[in-house]
Amino acid sequence: IKHDIVQLARERVGPIVSLYPENVVFVDRLPKTRSGKILRKMMRSMVKIVHGNAESGSDTDPNVCPIAVPATIEDPAVMADIWHTIASICRK
């Protein structure tokens, strides 16, 4: 499925897409607000932190998310699950 996602992105957007199968991450649930909107900015912030730590050689603790829990999040446990998934994959 990861290869199909990358292929589809490259077909629709073009070869400028810097997406690779190892960069595709699946999670069980997405963080949402009480009204049902997906908290995309929060997920982007998580990826930026992990990516920045990887570039600088810093270690990322998968058990402690450095981002404050948004006041609008419906279930804070989702945030912890996503952080653990992203940080664990990037430690490999």
N, C-alpha and C positions, 0 to 999 in steps of 0.2 A: 504494500500500500504506500509505503514511503517513497518508493521509486515512481509510482504513478502520480503522486502529489507533485513531486519535483518536475516530472515530465509535463504535467498539465500547466504548471506555473510557467515553465519555459515556453510552451506553445502559445499560451495566451498573452504573456507579458513580453517575452522575447529572451534572447540569450543574456541580457543584462542581469537577469535574476541570479543572485548568488545564494541559491538554496541547494543544499546537498542532502541526501537521505539521512546522513548522521545528524543533521540539524533539525530534523522533524521529530517532535516530541508529542506523544499521546498522553492525555491525562483523563482520569475518570470523570471529573466534573470541572466546570468553569466557574470562576468567581463572578457572582452577579450581585447587583444591587437589589434592594427589596422590591423594586419595580420591574426587575428582570433584565436590566441592561448588563452586558458583559463588561467587566472591568479590564479593558484592554491595556490601558495606561499602566496599571499595576503589573501586568504580565510583562510588558515591555521594560519596565524598570527592573524587574527581576533578571531578565535576560541581560540587560546592560551591566548590571552588577557582576553577574557571573562571568560574562565575557571580559569585562575590565579586570577582574581578578585573574582570569586565565592569562591575559596578555601581560600583566605585571608580575606573574609568578606567585601571586598570593593564593592561599588556600581558602576555599569556600566551605563553610560549615553547613552541611545539608540539614542540620537540626535547628538552626537559628536563623530565621529570616530577618535581615537588617531593615526591611521596609516596615513602616508603621501600618497597622491595620486600618484601612479606610473606614470612616464612620458609617459609610453607606453600604458596607458589605453585608450580605444576607447571612452567610455562614463563614466565620473566620477560619474554621478547620480546612476549608477548601484552599485558602491561601497557603496554609502550612503544607498541605499535600502537594501543591504545585511547586512550592519552593523546594521541597525535599526531592521531587522528581527532577527538576531542572538542575539543582546543585549536584545531585548524585551522578547524573549523566555526564556533566562537565568535569567531574573528578576522575573519570575513567581515562 
